[in-house]
Amino acid sequence: MALLLDMFDPEVVVVVEPGTGLLPHCLADLRTAVAEHSLVCDDPEQAVVASSFTGSVLSTAGAAVALGALYADPLAPWPRIDAPADSPDSSPGPRVNSGSCIVDRA
């Protein structure tokens, strides 16, 4: 973790590993290792924090990637991702998009 902090120099590293939320000494050990090995992190207590979503590691990681792209350039268009040709959703036919949906708000 110290190497990640040294390479990218983020303000905060959020640790999603479940042990950090369930066993407080795990987070303390991570912070101690960062304090001993990092060249740029002055305050591991502030820079290394535990996530409140420790039970959902994969979904948090996926959302972090998507939000990272959004925060990097909030006005950029999102790329379109088509289904692979051999997937069941790739059959020809009408596709539903936001322009074809009618919402009755009455």
Steps between C-alpha positions, in 0.01 A plus 500: 500500500789735570618452142155595366501812714848589378417440132162674478516736801124508565352699785317192632518124447173326584559139599199281417645172632247357752762442770557872545138554597468193719841490667624846602861383541516421124457866411751598767751253352448646151556851630814391684637341183426817303671713764809278486530462122338796324718787384214748437230421756540726801181401683388137456213553744338744256618340175401135563135452595263204509195489276154481645416250221718213623237237416484583129855507370432422131212742454694776674801439275284511188333821610838654581618442143185655353507796739870552434424554131212729587706711741792520257284663231140558613386654170642231269258258336491148636614239250238264359567136581323255271422142596729236345367349175445158660309625807123442532442877515659559158207369296366734233187685583382818660718646771365716777676826565415818686360657184244221451371494857184690585436570864150601611544732795129568550 
